[in-house]
Amino acid sequence: MKTVRVVLSPEAEEVYGYLNEKAATSKNERMILKAINYKKELIKANVHYGEPIAKAKIPAGYVQKYGVNNLFWVSLPNAWRMLYTLTPNGEVEIVAFVLDIMDHEKYNKKFGYR
């Protein structure tokens, strides 16, 4: 069985750091951070846990910057979203690469939804 590692992109790491910083004083941020950590464990247990996004709808920025050819989204509290892609790393490991963590407004903008 292949091992699964969850890695955050620099953008996701920045949001994660912000949530960590604010979690001590904000219930909202603490709730989102707790959900992210929980969902990361669910992804480790089942790499296809998230909802797949159609290849035609994958934002070009992700394709250009990270070479993404698959994309999944995971729902977080307060309509936040976590986006990740799966990349093979040799023959013994799968990397679930978290590309972004964002609120629903930014998610809609990124995908061109109203």
TAQUICOR-V730015 format. One record per residue. RES is the residue in one letter. PSI is psi in whole degrees, 0 to 359 (NA if undefined). BURIAL is # if it has 24 or more other C-alpha atoms within 12 Angstrom, else .. D_LAST is the distance of its C-alpha to the last C-alpha in Angstrom with 1 decimal. Layout:
res: [RES/RES]
psi: [PSI/PSI]
burial: [BURIAL/BURIAL]
d_last: [D_LAST/D_LAST]
//
This chain:
res: [M/K/T/V/R/V/V/L/S/P/E/A/E/E/V/Y/G/Y/L/N/E/K/A/A/T/S/K/N/E/R/M/I/L/K/A/I/N/Y/K/K/E/L/I/K/A/N/V/H/Y/G/E/P/I/A/K/A/K/I/P/A/G/Y/V/Q/K/Y/G/V/N/N/L/F/W/V/S/L/P/N/A/W/R/M/L/Y/T/L/T/P/N/G/E/V/E/I/V/A/F/V/L/D/I/M/D/H/E/K/Y/N/K/K/F/G/Y/R]
psi: [134/143/156/132/135/122/140/137/166/322/314/323/322/314/318/317/317/313/320/317/317/344/329/331/353/119/323/305/322/319/317/316/316/319/319/312/321/315/326/320/322/322/321/323/329/102/341/25/317/169/127/147/132/139/322/341/359/123/137/327/322/322/313/315/322/357/32/132/4/149/137/150/149/134/137/167/157/33/25/161/148/129/135/158/157/132/136/142/86/208/357/1/143/134/121/106/107/115/320/150/122/162/171/326/314/323/311/318/315/323/3/24/160/NA]
burial: [./././#/#/#/#/#/#/././#/././#/#/././#/./././././././././#/#/./#/#/./#/#/#/./#/#/././#/#/././#/#/#/#/./././././././#/#/././#/./././././#/#/#/#/#/#/#/#/#/#/././#/#/#/#/#/#/#/#/././././././#/#/#/#/#/#/#/#/#/./#/././#/././././././.]
d_last: [41.4/39.1/38.2/34.6/33.7/30.4/29.9/27.4/26.2/26.9/23.3/23.3/26.9/25.9/23.3/25.9/28.6/26.7/26.1/29.8/30.9/29.1/29.9/33.3/32.2/28.7/28.3/24.5/25.0/28.0/26.1/23.4/26.3/28.3/25.6/25.2/28.9/29.1/26.4/28.2/31.3/29.6/28.4/32.1/33.3/30.9/29.1/26.8/25.8/22.0/19.6/19.8/17.0/17.8/19.7/17.7/14.5/16.6/15.6/18.5/19.3/20.3/22.4/24.1/24.8/25.7/26.4/24.0/24.4/23.0/20.3/19.9/17.7/19.3/17.9/19.5/20.0/17.7/14.6/15.8/15.9/18.8/18.7/22.1/24.0/27.5/30.3/33.9/36.5/39.8/40.9/41.0/37.7/33.9/31.7/28.3/26.8/24.0/21.8/19.4/19.0/15.9/14.1/10.8/9.0/10.8/10.2/6.4/7.5/10.4/9.1/6.7/3.8/0.0]
//
